[in-house]
Amino acid sequence: MTTTANTPSGLSRRAFSGLIAGAAVLGAPTLRAQSGNRVVLGQSAAFTGAAAQLGIQFHAGAKLFFEQLNAKGGVNQTQIELRQLDDGYEPARCVENTRKLLDDEVFALFGYIGTPTSLVALPLATQAQTPFFAPFTGAMGLRQPFNRMAFHMRASYNDETALIVRQLTNLGLKKIAVFHQNDAYGKAGLDGVTLALGAQGLKPVATATVERNTVDVAEAVKTINAAQPDAVVQISAYASCAAYIRAARKAGYGGTFFNVSFVGTQALADELGKEGAGVVVSQVVPSPYKASSAVTREFLALIAQGGNKVQPNFSSMEGFMAAKLFAEGMRRASGRPTRDGLISGLESIRNYAMGGFDVSFSGSNHVASKFVELSMLTGDGRVRT
């Protein structure tokens, strides 16, 4: 499959009020420097449970970059430490973790995994005036309205679903169903598909849900199979999407399956094995398997230098790139590291070719990229782009 243009139109074949009230007890500290020659980033993510591979792999990629950076003296003589807390992909645990991290006065929140968790964390970060950097989600609810504390590296779910719908309809496949997680993430993906279909005078022929962190898909399969769709767009994590694909095929469904990047591509491939052949996943970072871009070559070289302890996949690649982009913002900040300096440094990044992955921020735009391309599972545990 060929890479699309860095726009969503490029083709390829291939409960806030309560949270803010709670956040008020944290106060609103000034944007001060973290003491010493070290800054600490806080990450709440799934490290156990049905979405664990997303947190584990993203963290591994980010840690890989930060460790080699620190070994060279850090950025502007400042070491970067990444502290992790497990939330199991559950919002209530994420709130508890975030409050702890903010009470510990971390320099920034980094690499949160998922929409429902990020949505409860962002108001806390905003109240504490702590940057919230590179969440692993494309939900529009985290991007609109503009929030000075929130910085996004990846394209949105609207960008991903626009490409998926364009691909399907250009192939003449217009009966499209949506299987989605019954939470803010699933709703964000469903909204993206519905918006893209609506632009062509279409709408989903069926929708069905699965509860977060479960694989109870029987009713969803029954509902969607009854509509006989040409394709099913899946908006969930890898365990439930794999369970759905197996159950739908067992029940006689012969159409195609499309997923957005949050699914966890390699984790999905590992879950499905041979049954993964032909499953399509949209991606928002370059392929970690092809050394065609400089950032991928850097990533793979560091993995090798570290004894191949990090698995190269899209999730770890995104963590690596998020760490690299954060460090670039730190490098551009003047004087001792402060949160305000970090924000200014990040906002100065314009048309920056990060190893072949173009990114830009500004004072009014905190979404670095709209890059989207499609990949396909081959059935032998591999991913083709």
ROGUZA-727465 format. One record per residue (C-alpha): residue in one letter; z, x, y. Coordinates in steps of 0.02 Angstrom, whole numbers, plus 32768, in hexadecimal, padded with zeros to 4 digits. Each point is the difference from the previous one (the first is absolute). Example, Ala and Ser with C-alpha at 12.3 -4.5 7.8 and 13.67 -1.06 7.14 Angstrom:
<zakols>
A818682677F1F/S7FDF804580AC/
</zakols>
This chain:
<zakols>
M800080008000/T7FD9803F80AD/T807880098090/T7FF67F798084/A7FFD801E80B9/N80A7800A8058/T7FF77F498031/P802C7F647F9E/S7F4A7FC98006/G7FBF80977FA1/L7FB67FD27F57/S801380547F59/R7FBD7FCC7F5D/R806D80387FA7/A866F7D3682D3/F7FFB80778098/S80787FB08078/G8092801B7F89/L7FCE80B37FE3/I7FF5802880B8/A80AA7FB2801C/G8044806E7F74/A7FA780968047/A80567FEA80A6/V80A180467FB7/L7FA580A57FEF/G7FEE800C80BA/A7F6C80518057/P801A80BC8004/T7F9E806A807A/L7F6D80617FBC/R806280A07FE6/A7FDD809C7F9E/Q804380157F51/S807B80907FFD/G7FD280AC7FC0/N7F55803C7FC9/R7FE97F737F82/V7FCB7F4B8008/V80247F837F76/L7F897F737FD4/G803F7F687FA2/Q7F9B7FA67F7A/S80327F5F7FA9/A7F887FDC7F73/A7FF17FC47F4E/F8034808C7F8C/T80317F8A7F73/G7FBC7F597FC6/A7F537FB57FEE/A7FB9805B8099/A805980A77FE4/Q7F63806A7FEE/L7FCD7FD580B1/G809F804A804A/I800A80907F87/Q7F4E8039801C/F7FFD7FE880BE/H80A380618010/A7FC0808B7F8F/G7F658018806B/A8063800280A3/K808280777FBA/L7F7680757FC5/F7FBF801180B2/F80AA80108054/E803D80847F85/Q7F6A8072801D/L800F7FE380BD/N80B9802E7FFE/A7FDB809B7F97/K7F91803A8090/G80897FE48081/G7FE87F46801F/V7FAE7FB9809B/N8032804C80A7/Q808B805B7FA1/T80447F597FC3/Q801A7FD57F49/I7FD87F507FC5/E806E7FB07F7A/L7FD07F5F7FA8/R80947F987FC3/Q7FDC7F757F83/L805D7F607FD2/D7FCC7F867F78/D7FE57F4A8030/G7FA87FC87F61/Y7F7D7FA8806E/E80837F7F8033/P80187FD480B9/A80BE7FE87FF9/R801880AF7FB8/C7F868046807F/V80677FB7808F/E809C80527FBA/N7FA680A77FED/T7FB47FF880AD/R80A67FDD8053/K804C80937FA3/L7F7480748036/L800C7FC780B4/D80BD80137FFE/D7FE080B27FC4/E7F8E80168098/V7F6380357FA4/F7F78803E8075/A7F807F807FC1/L7FE17F877F72/F7F6F80397F95/G7F947FBD7F73/Y80507F587FDB/I7FAB7FAF7F6B/G7FC47F4D800D/T7FEF7F6D8076/P809E7F9A7FDE/T806D809B800E/S7FA98046809A/L80097F578057/V80BE7FFD7FF5/A801280B7802F/L7F928005809A/P80717F91806E/L809280727FD6/A7F9B809B802C/T7FC47FAE80A1/Q80B07FD08037/A803B80B27FDC/Q7F6680498057/T7FD780677F67/P7F4980217FD4/F7FC17FA67F65/F7F74806C7FBC/A7F787FE27F7E/P803F7F6B7F9C/F7F9F7FE97F5F/T7FBD7F538030/G7F6D7FB8805D/A80527F5D8038/M7FCC7FC480AC/G80B17FC0801F/L803780B68014/R7F7180298077/Q7FFA7F678071/P804A7FF2807E/F7FFB80B88030/N80A5805A7FE3/R801B80AA8052/M806F80387F6F/A7F837FD87F74/F7F7580787FCE/H7F847FD87F75/M7F8F807F7FAD/R7FA37F8A7F8A/A7F817F76801E/S803E7F4B7FFA/Y7FF47F827F73/N7F867FA2806F/D7F91809A7FFE/E800E80107F43/T7FE37F497FD9/A7F6D7FF88079/L7FAA80897F9D/I80297FAE7F59/V7FBD7F568036/R7F64804F804D/Q7FE0805E7F5E/L80147F657F94/T7F987F8B806A/N7F7480808012/L7FFA80017F42/G7FF07F438003/L80B37FE37FC4/K80457F778070/K807E7FA57F90/I8095806E8028/A80B47FDE7FCB/V809E8057803B/F809480307F91/H808D80388071/Q80B6802F8008/N806C7F728041/D8041805B809A/A7FC8804980A6/Y7F9180817FAB/G7FA47F7F7F9A/K7FEF7F8F8097/A7FB9808F8068/G7F7B80247F7D/L7FD87F487FE8/D7FEB7FED80BD/G7F8880938001/V7F947FB87F74/T80017F538050/L7FCE804980A8/A7F7180637FB5/L7FC27F6C7F99/G800F7F8C8095/A7F8B806F8064/Q7F7B7FD37F7F/G802A7F477FF5/L805E80167F5D/K80B37FEE7FC3/P805F80337F63/V7FD37F927F6C/A80B380127FBE/T80A2805A8028/A809980237F94/T809C80688010/V807780747FA4/E80B380258035/R802280B08040/N803C807B7F7A/T7FD07F8A7F72/V7F6C7FF17F88/D800B7F447FE1/V7F477FDA8018/A7FDC7F767F81/E7FF77F71807F/A7F9880678078/V7F8180277F78/K7FF57F497FD0/T7FE57FC980B4/I7F7E8081802D/N7F9E7FFE7F5D/A7FEB7F448014/A7F9C801F80A0/Q7F8880767FA4/P7FF5807F808F/D7F80808A8006/A8088807B8032/V80BC80088019/V804980628091/Q80AF803C7FD3/I8088801D8081/S809680407F9F/A8048809E7FB3/Y7FBC80577F65/A80717FB37F7A/S7FDA7F4B802B/C7F4780228022/A7FEE80547F56/A805A7F707FAD/Y7F8D7F848057/I7F61805B7FCD/R803480087F4A/A80357F497FFB/A7F677FC0805D/R7F89805C7F8C/K80607FC67F67/A7FEB7F4F8040/G7F448017800C/Y7FE1803880B2/G7F678070800E/G7FF4801E80BB/T802F80978068/F80A58038804D/F8017804E80AC/N80A3804A8043/V803B804480A6/S804580B0800C/F80B97FD27FF6/V7FEA7FD57F48/G801780B87FD3/T7F5980347FB8/Q803480837F81/A80987F9A7FCB/L7F8B7F6C7FE3/A7F89806C7F9D/D809080427F97/E80407F4F7FDF/L7F567FBE7FCC/G7FB580917F9F/K7F597FCD7FB7/E80167F518047/G7FEF804880AF/A7F4580217FF3/G7FA57FAF8091/V80997FD18066/V7FE1802780B9/V8081803D807E/S7FE7801B80BA/Q804280A58044/V803B803680AD/V800880BD7FE6/P7F7E80797FB8/S7FF680187F45/P808380797FBC/Y7F8F80227F6B/K7F678045805B/A800E809F8066/S7F7B7FC5807B/S80757FF98095/A806A808C8047/V80A07F997FF8/T7FE67FE07F47/R7FE080B97FDF/E80A1802B805F/F80607F7D7F9B/L7FC0803D7F58/A801D80B6802D/L80B67FE0802D/I801A7F9F7F5F/A7FBD80957F9F/Q806B807B8063/G80987F967FD8/G7FE280077F45/N7FA57F597FF1/K80A27F9D800B/V7FB37F7B8070/Q7F827F867FB8/P7F657FF3806D/N7FDE7F47801F/F7FE07F8E8094/S80BA7FDD801C/S803680B68002/M7F67802A8069/E80347F808082/G80B180468004/F7FBA80B08018/M7F8E7FC8808C/A80897F9C8056/A806E809C8001/K7F7180688044/L7FDF7F83808C/F80BA7FF6802B/A800980BD800C/E7F6980018075/G805D7F888073/M809880737FFB/R7F9380978025/R7FBC7FAD809D/A80AE7FD18040/S804380778084/G80AC804E8001/R80897FD47F85/P7FD67F717F8A/T802D7F568047/R7FC67F547FCA/D7FAE7FE580A8/G7FA880A77FF0/L7FC37FD27F53/I7FB87F5C8040/S7FA6805B808D/G7FC080827F87/L7FBC7F7E7F89/E7FAF7F9E808D/S7FA4809D8036/I7FA280077F59/R7F4F7FCA802B/N7F6880107F8F/Y805A807D7F92/A7FA380327F63/M809180137F88/G7FA080607F7D/G7F707F858007/F806A7F648019/D7FEC7FCC80B6/V809C7FBD8055/S80297FC880B1/F80997FBB8059/S801B7FD380B6/G80827FB28070/S7FBE7F537FD3/N7FC2801E7F4E/H8070803A7F72/V7F857FE37F70/A7FB280A77FD6/S7F727FCD7F8B/K7F907F737FC5/F7FB880657F70/V7FE17F977F64/E7F9A80217F64/L7FF67FB87F51/S802E80517F5B/M7FF17FC87F4C/L806A801E7F66/T7F9B80487F71/G806B7FCC7F6C/D803180B17FCE/G808C8010807F/R7F8D80418087/V7FC87FBD80A9/R7F4E800C8042/T7FD77FFA80B9/
</zakols>
